[in-house]
Each structure stands twice: as structure tokens, then as C-alpha cells.
Amino acid sequence: MEFPTGFSVQQRGRGMLDLLDYGFMRNALLLSVLASVSCGVTGTLITVNRMSSFAGSIAHASFGGLGLAYLLGIDPMIGAAVFALGSGLGTGYLTGGKKLGSNTAMAALWATGMAAGLVFIKMSGTYTADLMSWLFGSLMSLSQNDIILTGVLGVISVSVVMLFYREFLGISYDLEFTRLQGVPVELVKGLFLVLAALTVIVLMKVAGLIMVIALLTLLATIAGYFSRSLKQMMLIAGMLSMFFSLSGLFLSWQLNLPSGPVIILIAAVAYFTVAGFMRRKS
């Protein structure tokens, strides 16, 4: 199961504040809060650029890095990060100067990463619970390095977006006009691809590579219904990410269920509810 064994029903029934008595729960809560920053900022950019397929291709391509890391006996985070960055920049190169969207390159990287990962894992003879945590997420098996990396990425995400906000706004809504204004579009786009790749890697600890697309896009889409600017959308998406992550973590603890799927289910219910309400209202 997702949570460590040995806890009684009464212990799992304690309140959220009482859960702070456990070190692994403190780590899970802290990472959920820190990851919400990157999720709100980068998820918004991915959503407004209609690049959910891109995020999915990065997540699944990184599976090849996980398999190679197990084969070589190195930290899986390193292998996943290398493959994620490579797939992100590779997609940008293969699509050329076009606006990123649904593209054969994404499907190719998606399938190649998964196939390579399965081959490497078979060669390594490894099939561990840690590997499953990368596939479906696991907030209960975090290290201090995971928390530090998530915090650093959050600071980098906010700093990069603050420095290049107008450029990101331009490539998101009018790529050609932004290019005519003398903005180095390829450089800005490359910077965004790197930022998106790193965010996907960190969020895989929360939702897993199979469901990370939902975490990045559902919350930003909900935020879009109540936002009048890109900045406001990022802020609301980050707050929603924090709320749903903490709610899902608490509910999964109470029911002794995997936290990643529970978080995604809560976000999905919220999305369908809001989308249905807005559709009816319009």
C-alpha cells in the first residue's frame, strides 16, 4: 500500500495536525506545498499553450531514464531528469520554429522512452516498489533531496517567469508577432521546455508519470475559468494544487489508499463540476 504498514485505524483516523507527529507525513506535506508553486506556474504555461501532449511525452520518455538508472545502479532521479530534458529539447528541435502542439515527434519520444525503459528494466532484473512509486506517485517515500530539489525548482520557476513574463506571454498568445518584435523566440521557447521538463520530473513524485499530465492541466484549466490574466491564472492554479494535494493526502491517509490517484480523482471531480457549471451558465 501507499502508506507504511503498522498503523491502526485509530491512528489513521487522527486529524491533519496530528499527522505532523510522523516524519514521513511532514515530508509529504512539505513537498506538496513546494510542488504547488511549480505546478501552478509551469502548468499554466503548458495549458495556455495547449501542450498537454508535450508534458505527457516528457513524462513517459523519462521512463527510459528510470530504466537506465536501475540498470547502471545510479539515482533514478538523475536518469529521469536527463531523459526528460533530452526529450523536451529534442521535441523543440524536431518541431522547428512551429508552435508546439500535437506532433509526431511527441508520440515518437513517448513510445521510445517507454519501450527503452521496459528493456532496461528487464536487463537489470529489477522490479521494486520504488519503481512503482515513479509510475503512480508516492508521497510516502521521499528523501531530503526530493524536498530540496522541489523547493529549488519552485524558486527557479517563479524567478524565470518573473524575468521573462512578457516573453512567455508573447509566445503563448501570438508567437509570430512576438518574433517580429525582435524577441529571441527560440531561446525563450527552449528555456520554457527546460522548465517544463524539470517540473514534470518533480511532480512525478506526487502523481506518477502516468497521471502527471492531469495534475499539470486540470488545475490550470479550472483556474482559467476565474482568471483575467496569466499571472492570476498561475496564482489560482498554485493555490488549487496546494489545496487538492493536501486534501488528497489527508483523505488517502484516512482511507489507506494511494495518495497520487486520490489527488487526481479529487482534481478530476472538481474539473468536471466546474466545467459543467460553466457550460450550463454560458
C-alpha positions as CSV (number, residue, x, y, z in Angstrom):
1,M,0.0,0.0,0.0
2,E,0.9,3.6,-0.3
3,F,1.3,4.2,3.4
4,P,3.8,2.5,5.7
5,T,2.3,-0.5,7.5
6,G,1.8,-0.9,11.2
7,F,-0.7,1.9,11.8
8,S,-4.1,1.1,13.3
9,V,-7.4,2.5,12.1
10,Q,-7.4,4.8,15.1
11,Q,-4.0,6.2,14.2
12,R,-5.1,6.8,10.6
13,G,-8.2,8.5,11.9
14,R,-6.3,11.3,13.6
15,G,-6.6,14.9,12.4
16,M,-4.3,16.6,9.9
17,L,-2.4,18.5,12.6
18,D,-1.7,15.2,14.5
19,L,-0.2,13.7,11.4
20,L,2.7,16.2,11.8
21,D,3.9,13.8,14.5
22,Y,5.2,11.5,11.8
23,G,8.3,12.4,9.9
24,F,7.2,10.9,6.6
25,M,4.0,12.8,6.7
26,R,5.8,16.1,7.4
27,N,7.9,15.4,4.3
28,A,4.8,14.6,2.2
29,L,3.0,17.8,3.3
30,L,6.1,20.0,2.8
31,L,6.7,18.6,-0.7
32,S,3.1,19.0,-1.6
33,V,3.2,22.7,-0.7
34,L,6.5,23.3,-2.6
35,A,5.4,21.4,-5.7
36,S,2.3,23.5,-5.9
37,V,4.4,26.5,-6.8
38,S,5.9,24.8,-9.9
39,C,2.6,23.2,-10.7
40,G,0.8,26.5,-10.8
41,V,3.4,28.4,-12.8
42,T,4.5,25.8,-15.3
43,G,1.1,24.0,-15.5
44,T,-0.5,27.3,-16.6
45,L,2.0,27.9,-19.3
46,I,1.6,24.3,-20.6
47,T,-2.2,24.7,-20.5
48,V,-2.4,28.1,-22.3
49,N,0.0,26.8,-25.0
50,R,-2.1,23.6,-25.4
51,M,0.9,21.4,-24.7
52,S,-0.6,18.7,-22.5
53,S,0.7,16.2,-25.1
54,F,4.1,17.6,-24.7
55,A,4.0,17.2,-20.9
56,G,2.9,13.6,-21.4
57,S,5.7,12.8,-23.9
58,I,8.3,14.1,-21.4
59,A,6.9,12.1,-18.5
60,H,6.7,8.9,-20.5
61,A,10.1,9.4,-22.2
62,S,11.7,9.8,-18.8
63,F,10.7,6.2,-18.0
64,G,13.6,5.3,-20.3
65,G,15.9,7.2,-17.9
66,L,14.5,5.4,-14.9
67,G,15.1,2.0,-16.5
68,L,18.7,3.0,-17.5
69,A,19.3,4.3,-14.0
70,Y,18.3,0.9,-12.5
71,L,20.5,-0.9,-15.0
72,L,23.5,1.3,-14.1
73,G,22.8,1.4,-10.4
74,I,22.5,5.2,-10.1
75,D,19.9,7.5,-8.6
76,P,16.7,7.2,-10.7
77,M,16.1,10.9,-10.4
78,I,19.3,11.5,-12.4
79,G,18.3,9.2,-15.2
80,A,14.8,10.5,-15.4
81,A,16.0,14.2,-15.4
82,V,18.4,13.5,-18.2
83,F,15.8,11.8,-20.4
84,A,13.2,14.4,-19.6
85,L,15.5,17.3,-20.6
86,G,16.6,15.4,-23.7
87,S,13.1,14.7,-24.8
88,G,11.9,18.2,-24.1
89,L,14.7,19.9,-26.1
90,G,14.5,17.1,-28.7
91,T,10.8,17.9,-29.3
92,G,11.6,21.6,-29.6
93,Y,14.3,20.9,-32.2
94,L,12.2,18.5,-34.2
95,T,9.2,20.9,-34.4
96,G,11.5,23.7,-35.6
97,G,10.0,27.2,-35.3
98,K,6.4,26.0,-35.2
99,K,4.2,26.5,-32.2
100,L,4.4,23.3,-30.1
101,G,1.4,21.2,-30.2
102,S,0.3,17.8,-31.3
103,N,3.2,16.4,-33.2
104,T,4.6,13.1,-34.4
105,A,7.8,13.9,-32.6
106,M,6.0,13.8,-29.2
107,A,4.4,10.4,-30.0
108,A,7.8,9.0,-31.1
109,L,9.5,10.2,-27.9
110,W,6.6,9.0,-25.8
111,A,6.8,5.5,-27.2
112,T,10.6,5.3,-27.4
113,G,11.0,6.3,-23.8
114,M,8.5,3.6,-22.5
115,A,10.0,0.9,-24.7
116,A,13.6,1.7,-23.7
117,G,12.6,1.8,-20.0
118,L,11.0,-1.6,-20.2
119,V,14.0,-3.1,-22.0
120,F,16.5,-1.6,-19.5
121,I,14.4,-2.8,-16.5
122,K,14.2,-6.3,-17.9
123,M,18.0,-6.3,-18.5
124,S,18.6,-5.1,-14.9
125,G,16.3,-7.8,-13.4
126,T,14.8,-5.1,-11.2
127,Y,11.2,-4.6,-10.2
128,T,10.8,-2.7,-7.0
129,A,8.3,-0.7,-5.1
130,D,10.4,2.3,-5.7
131,L,9.8,1.9,-9.5
132,M,6.1,1.7,-8.9
133,S,6.3,5.0,-7.0
134,W,7.6,6.6,-10.1
135,L,4.8,5.2,-12.2
136,F,1.9,6.1,-9.8
137,G,3.4,8.6,-7.4
138,S,4.4,8.2,-3.8
139,L,4.5,10.9,-1.2
140,M,5.4,8.4,1.4
141,S,8.8,7.6,0.1
142,L,10.5,10.9,0.0
143,S,14.1,11.9,0.7
144,Q,15.5,15.2,1.8
145,N,17.0,15.6,-1.6
146,D,13.5,15.4,-3.1
147,I,12.3,18.2,-0.9
148,I,15.3,20.4,-1.5
149,L,15.1,19.8,-5.3
150,T,11.4,20.7,-5.3
151,G,12.0,23.9,-3.3
152,V,14.8,24.9,-5.6
153,L,12.7,24.3,-8.7
154,G,9.9,26.4,-7.2
155,V,12.3,29.3,-6.7
156,I,13.7,28.9,-10.2
157,S,10.2,28.6,-11.8
158,V,9.0,31.8,-10.2
159,S,12.2,33.7,-10.9
160,V,12.3,32.7,-14.5
161,V,8.7,33.6,-15.1
162,M,9.2,37.0,-13.4
163,L,12.2,37.7,-15.6
164,F,10.7,36.6,-18.8
165,Y,7.0,37.1,-18.2
166,R,6.3,39.3,-21.2
167,E,8.3,36.9,-23.5
168,F,6.3,33.9,-22.2
169,L,3.1,35.8,-22.6
170,G,4.1,36.6,-26.2
171,I,4.9,33.1,-27.3
172,S,1.8,31.8,-25.6
173,Y,-0.7,34.0,-27.4
174,D,1.0,35.4,-30.5
175,L,4.2,33.7,-31.5
176,E,4.7,35.3,-34.9
177,F,4.1,38.9,-33.6
178,T,6.5,38.2,-30.7
179,R,9.1,37.1,-33.2
180,L,8.6,40.3,-35.3
181,Q,9.2,42.4,-32.2
182,G,12.8,41.1,-32.0
183,V,12.3,38.7,-29.1
184,P,14.6,35.6,-29.3
185,V,11.7,33.2,-29.6
186,E,13.8,30.1,-29.9
187,L,15.8,30.9,-26.8
188,V,12.6,31.7,-24.8
189,K,10.9,28.5,-26.0
190,G,14.0,26.5,-25.1
191,L,14.0,27.9,-21.6
192,F,10.3,27.0,-21.3
193,L,11.0,23.5,-22.4
194,V,13.7,23.0,-19.8
195,L,11.4,24.4,-17.1
196,A,8.6,22.2,-18.1
197,A,10.8,19.1,-18.2
198,L,12.1,19.7,-14.7
199,T,8.7,20.4,-13.3
200,V,7.3,17.1,-14.8
201,I,10.2,15.2,-13.0
202,V,9.4,16.7,-9.6
203,L,5.7,16.3,-9.9
204,M,6.1,12.6,-10.7
205,K,6.8,12.0,-7.0
206,V,3.3,13.4,-6.4
207,A,1.2,11.8,-9.1
208,G,3.5,9.5,-11.0
209,L,4.5,9.7,-14.7
210,I,1.2,8.1,-15.8
211,M,-1.0,10.8,-14.2
212,V,1.3,13.9,-14.1
213,I,-0.5,15.4,-17.2
214,A,-3.7,15.7,-15.2
215,L,-2.0,17.4,-12.3
216,L,-0.5,20.0,-14.7
217,T,-3.5,20.7,-16.8
218,L,-6.7,20.2,-14.8
219,L,-5.9,22.7,-12.1
220,A,-4.7,25.3,-14.6
221,T,-7.9,24.8,-16.6
222,I,-10.1,25.3,-13.6
223,A,-8.1,28.5,-12.7
224,G,-8.6,29.7,-16.3
225,Y,-12.4,30.0,-15.7
226,F,-11.8,32.5,-12.9
227,S,-8.8,34.4,-14.2
228,R,-8.4,37.6,-16.1
229,S,-4.6,37.5,-16.6
230,L,-1.9,34.9,-16.9
231,K,-0.5,35.9,-13.5
232,Q,-3.8,35.5,-11.8
233,M,-4.2,32.1,-13.5
234,M,-0.8,31.0,-12.2
235,L,-1.7,32.1,-8.7
236,I,-5.1,30.4,-8.6
237,A,-3.7,27.2,-10.1
238,G,-0.9,27.1,-7.5
239,M,-3.4,27.5,-4.7
240,L,-5.7,24.8,-6.2
241,S,-2.7,22.5,-6.5
242,M,-1.9,23.0,-2.8
243,F,-5.5,22.5,-1.7
244,F,-6.1,19.4,-3.7
245,S,-2.7,17.9,-2.8
246,L,-3.2,18.4,0.9
247,S,-6.8,17.2,0.7
248,G,-5.9,14.1,-1.3
249,L,-3.0,13.3,1.1
250,F,-5.3,13.6,4.2
251,L,-8.1,11.6,2.5
252,S,-5.8,8.8,1.3
253,W,-4.3,8.6,4.9
254,Q,-7.8,8.2,6.3
255,L,-8.8,5.5,3.8
256,N,-5.4,3.9,3.5
257,L,-5.3,4.5,-0.3
258,P,-2.5,5.6,-2.7
259,S,-2.2,9.3,-2.4
260,G,-1.4,10.1,-6.1
261,P,-4.6,8.6,-7.6
262,V,-6.7,10.1,-4.8
263,I,-5.3,13.6,-5.5
264,I,-6.0,13.2,-9.2
265,L,-9.6,11.9,-8.6
266,I,-10.3,15.0,-6.4
267,A,-8.9,17.3,-9.1
268,A,-10.9,15.5,-11.8
269,V,-14.2,15.8,-9.9
270,A,-13.5,19.5,-9.3
271,Y,-12.8,20.0,-13.0
272,F,-15.9,18.2,-14.3
273,T,-18.0,20.1,-11.8
274,V,-16.7,23.5,-12.7
275,A,-16.6,22.8,-16.4
276,G,-20.2,21.5,-16.3
277,F,-21.4,24.5,-14.3
278,M,-19.7,27.0,-16.6
279,R,-21.1,25.2,-19.7
280,R,-24.6,25.4,-18.3
281,K,-24.1,29.0,-17.3
282,S,-22.9,30.0,-20.8
